[in-house]
Amino acid sequence: MALARPLIMGVVNVTPDSFSDGGAWFSTSAAIAHAEQLVADGAAILDIGGESTRPGAVRPAEDEEWRRVIPVIRGIVDVGVPVSIDTMRARVAAAALDAGATIVNDVSGGAADPDMGRVVAEAGVDYIAMHWRGHSVDMQSRAVYDDVVADVCRELTARVEALAEVGVDPDRIVLDPGFGFAKLAQHNWELLRGLDVVAAMGHRVLVGTSRKKFLGLVGRGPDSERPALDRDTATAMTSAYAADHGAWAVRVHDVRSTVDAFDVRDALRGSDG
């Protein structure tokens, strides 16, 4: 029997400095149009973010992050799919939920803002907690592991326990192993190979490999990596792999290529209709 198809979360970066699209969707109108296209392409969730979390990125002011994302969320709440707010700040999350978002996607897993757990608990919404060891400006210096799969699982368990202590329903928590965050290329590949272990923790799992640096290095030297926009085929392949290893959803920038990969996966299993 074919495995269930994961949901596809389409990424809308409302930032001027995204590693993946260089600020193409920075204006509110461009972001809304892009979100609508992602849904037309097959996205089941839209993830709206106003802070770049690429390695080395400097954080925007909280008011600036708010200004970037809230008008976009208000403009897409009727598009027909759930909206997720990608933020580490409780105030931005609360405003986004008031504007119509129904999921909070926090790459810090609640560690960056002590008020985040309370906001999520009071709202009673799904909460994506990613494995995180620090902000983008210096996170790669923390990419040291004894066993990356075991270490990530242990640290995610600690975050779940901390969130539960402030009232977040564990059944509402989705885990994200944090591909590319405080991880070198080999760590990301080891995490992918160990994805079944993460899924066995008993929570839904979000996998976000999309356009990450380690995919740009496949078959290349460190000085000849593929540009971010040329990594969608590799993204689709790793997303299809994640589909077979317990992923509840995959977070991608290019939805169409991942839909194609899932269609091929289903056809190979005789479930193409």
N, C-alpha and C positions, 0 to 999 in steps of 0.2 A: 504494500500500500504506500502511495506517495506521501511524503511528509508535507505538513501544512506549509503554505507559502507565507513567509514573513511579511509584515506590513512594510511599506516603503515610506520613509520620512524624507521629504524634500527639504533641502536647505535653502534658506533665504538670508544671505548675509547683508545686513544693512550697515555696512562699514566701508570706510574708504581704503582700508588696508588689508583686506582678506587675502590670504595666501592663494586661494583657489580661483578667484575671479577678479581680483584687482579693483574692487569697488564698483563693479558694473551695475549693482542694484542698490546703490547708496541713496538715491532719491526715493521719496515715498512712492511716487507714481511708478517708477521703474520696479521697485520691490513688489508692489501690488500686482503689476502685470506679470512679473516673473512667477509669483506665487500662483496666479491663475493658470499659467502655462504648466507649471509642475503638476497641478491637479489634473489638467487635461492629459498630461503624459502618464498619469497613473499613481501619483503620490496619494497615500492614504492619511498622512499627517503632514502638516507644514511646521517647520521649526524656524522661528524668527529670532535672529540674534543681532545685537548691536555692539558687541565687543569682540574684536579679533583675538583669538587665543593661539595664534601661530607662535612658534618658539621665538622669543625675543620681543614680542609685542608689548607696547606700553598701554596701560588701561586708560580708557576715556573717563572723564568725570561722570559721576552717577547721573547728573541732570542731562548730560549729553547722551548717555546711553538711553535714558528714558525718552528723550526727544526723538531719537532715531526709530525706536521700535513701536511705541504706542500708536502713532498714526497708521502704521502699516497693519497692526493687528486689528484696529478698528475698521480698516478698509477691506479686510479679508474674512471677517468672522462669519459672513454669509456664503462663503465659497463652497461649503458642503463637506468639509473634512475638519477634524479637530486641529486646533492651533496650539503649538507648544512655544513657550518662551524660553529661549536659551540665555540664561543669565546666572550670575553668581550672587546677585544682590537682591536681598529680600524686598526692598522697596520697589524695585523694578518688577519683580515677580508679582507683587501684590497689585500694582497698577495694571500689569498685563492681564491678570486674572479678572480684574474689574472690567477691562476692555473686551473680554470675551475668550481669552486663552483658557484652556482646560488641562494643560500639562505644563509642568515646570521641568526644564532640562538644565541641571546645574552641574557643570563640569567639575566643580569642587566637591560635590557630594555633601554639601552643607558645611564644609570646613571653612569657606572663605567669609561667611557672614553668619554669626551666631543666631540671627533672627530668622534665618531661612526655614528651619524646621518648624518653628511656630506658625509662620505664614502658611506653609503647606498643610500642616495639621489642621489649622482652622478652616482652610478652604476645602479639605477633603478631596484633593485632586491627585492624579498620578504624578509621581516624582521620579525623575531619572537621576540616579546618583552615579557619577562617574568616578573611576579611580584617579586620584589626584595627589600630587605631592608638592604643589606650589604653583605660583603664578608663572605666566609665560616667560617673563623676563629672565628667569634663571632655572626653569624647571628641568632642563636637560642635564644640569649638573647633578640632579638627584636620580639619574638613571642607573642605579646600582642595585642589583638583586642577587640573592642567593639562588632562588628558584622563582622566576618571574610569575609563573602561574600560581604557585602556592602563596607567594608574597602578595600578589594582587587580590587573591581570594580572601586572605587573612585581613588585609586592610579594608576591603569592601565590607567584610563582616563587621568590623569595628564601626564603620560608618552606619550600617543598618542599625546596630545596637544603639548608637548615639541618637539617631533619628527617632527610633522607637521610644527612647526615654523622654523625648519632648512631645510625644503624642502622634507622630506620623504612623499611619497604619502600614505595617510591613507588607501587606498584600498590595499596597499602592506603590511600592518601591520597585523600580526597574533598575537593573544594574548595567553599567557600561564599563568594560574593562579599560577604556581609556587609551585606545591605540594612538600612538604618536605623542602622548603626554608623559613626559619624564621616562621615555623609552627609546632605546636605540633600535636600529632596524632588526637586529636579531631578536630583541625582546618582543617586537610586534609579531614576528613569525612564530615564535614559541607560544605566544598568547593565542594566536589563531589555531595552532595545532592543539592547544589545550582548551579550546572553547567548550568542549563537552564538560570539563570540570567546572567551569564558571556556571554553565547552565544547570549543573547538578546542585548548585547552592539553593535552588528552589524558588528563585525569582525570575521574572521575565528578563530577557537580556537584549540590550540594544547594541548593535555592532556598527561602529563608525570608522571604516577604513578609508572613506572616500578621499581620493586625491592626496593621500598622505605621502610624505617624503619617501618612506620605505618602499612604496609601490613604484616611485619614480626611479629607484635605484636598481630594480630588477633587470638583470642582464646588462647593466651599465656600470661604469666606474664612478667613484665619488665626484668626479669633475664633469660628468656627462649625463647627469640624471635627466629624465624626461620632465618637461615643464608640467605644472599642475593640470593644465587643460588637456594634456595628452595621457592622463592616467585613468580615464573612465573605463577603458576595457579591463584594466587590472582591477579597478574597483568593482566592476560587475562580476568578475570571476571570484573575488574574495567574498562578495556578498552572496553569491550562489553557494560557495563553500559554507558560509555562516548559516545559510538556510538549512543545510543538512546537519548542522551541529548545534542546534538548539536556539538559534536567534529568534526572538519574538518580532524584531523589527531591524531594518538596516537604514542607516542615515546616509543619504547620498546627495551629491550636487546635481548629477545628471540622471534623471529618473528613467528616461527611455532605454538607455543601455542596460540598466538593471532589470527593467521589465522584460527586455529581450532575453537576458540570461535566465530569468525565472521561467519564461515560456519554454526555452530549450530544456531546462531542467525537468519541467513537467512533462514535456513531450517524450523525453527519454524514459520516463517512468510510466508512459502510457496513459497520462491523464491530461492530454491536450484537447479533449472534447471531441 
